[in-house]
Amino acid sequence: MKKSVLSDVWLKASILGANWAASEIILGSFLHNLHIPFKGNILTTIGLILMISVSYIWKDKGLFWRTGLICALMKTMSPSAVIFGPMVAIFMEALLLEISVRLLGRNFAGFFLGSALAMSWILFQKIINYIIFYGFNIVEIYADLLKYAERQLDITFDVFWLPVFILLIIYILFGLFAVFAAMKIGKSITGSTKQPALKVTPGSVDLSTNTIKYFNYSTGWLLFSFVGMIFTLILITNSKAYIWMPLSATLITVWILRYKRAMRQLSRPKFWISFMIITILSALLISSLNDDPNRWLDGLMVGLQMNFRAAVIIVGFSVLSTELYNPTIRNYLARSTFKQIPAALEIAFKSLPCIVTNLPDAKTFLKKPGSVIRLLIGFAEKSFDEYSGKQQAKVLIVSGDIAEGKTSLLVKLTTSLKRRNINIGGVLSLRIIESEETVGYKLVSVETGEEYNYLRLKEDKESEGIGRFDINHSAINWGRQLLSIQNTLNKDVVIIDEVGKLELDKSGWRNDLESLLTIPRLHIVISVRKRYLQEIIEDFVLSNYKVLLVSEINYKDIESEINLD
């Protein structure tokens, strides 16, 4: 399988997203086990500090929302069945930061607005989740609780929004802390970050171990589950209990029989404890507030309705997340306009184990958060250098159609570079024309001007070759000597004319070009027909490259891209 080539911003987002995910992995379970309040805010604070700090050295537009998307998608590999809530929260936090910085700039105002909105989103999503899970009945119970408190405390003013307002202020203070900490760290690392000794080896990674093995995925079941969940929620809200209760129970039973994973949520004591509390609370509140002991049955039904709704949503989301592992869906995304996302996730998952292994434990994370953030940023820079191709030669691709002037342009470039006493090497492929017809091609040494017959018209149409030409393999051997590492060690620029079908077929100058790409200081100029352009970029996994269309440039434009300082 060919590897997708990532743009710099997606590559940075994949690495930064993996760093964010690593912090969630190390801190998440630690905070959860200790039952520390505001653990979601603490994790969001870490993510915000990481993104804002790194923006002092990585200034790419769109980096924040892409980072959030990668970190959110990495949540799909979580053993927890409840992943949609955290996924939405992480992505929205990053998106709100991105929008704020776009509006106000990379300054205190932009960072503070983004952080405040990101933190506020946590509260907003919690409220929305309660309403989605339990319906608007939860709002009525909340209002009834406040009325009951007013009656007991003899309070006369409206306190409906007071708890929400207090929580909002606390959340915004978390955001303010994140901005001050991030800006301090960001300024300290600008131009002085020392990269840790971290070895990251680019390459493909098998994500199949993160999926559910031997599961019979089905797009039909995915559609059925989605429609069934929506339809059942509508019934719970708008029909009688004798209709929605058995239908809800039936749907949940069907899901549990097919998806063992869905049972995890219903088997947790926390679910049943909250089930009983909400049911009993609603029954007591409705009967006491209406001064009618007989109204407890209405309250009981309201509580049951809320809990059935929550059960359908929790188990339903677990079912949908399972079916979304379907390789058919993942392969479709890989072939679509979203193909950068699977490639970015591949690198993120490749980086994650190395990051987690090298990070300190959760206690150190909490005691010295600034030092750990600096370490994460160092990891990010090192990883980017390893993956990005800054260790790769700069490639200038002159592209156009047949007979559009690619070779003529390279000939002019060669003459001009020699005039400037620049050390150049490589091969040109010049047409051999007889009676106004192209009868072959000859290889010409860029350095010495020596020639060697390369392609000639076929005498036997059945013989092997390229198109209507026979290949002189001695010429290829001669050309390979010119392009060998030994002959290019002292060169600043290497020119290779006509890289295309032979190289894609693992022949021609393939091995030589791959070797030359490993010399960081080198400038490589290649000509490629438009029809092979994207394949060449992907097949050679080029990252440090620029495409120059022959119809839009002259040789001086190519020369200006060659920086030998």
Beta strands, then each sheet from edge to edge (+ up, - down):
strand 1: 394-400
strand 2: 424-434
strand 3: 437-445
strand 4: 451-457
strand 5: 469-471
strand 6: 493-496
strand 7: 523-529
strand 8: 545-549
sheet 1: 5+ 4- 3+ 2- 6- 7- 1- 8-
end
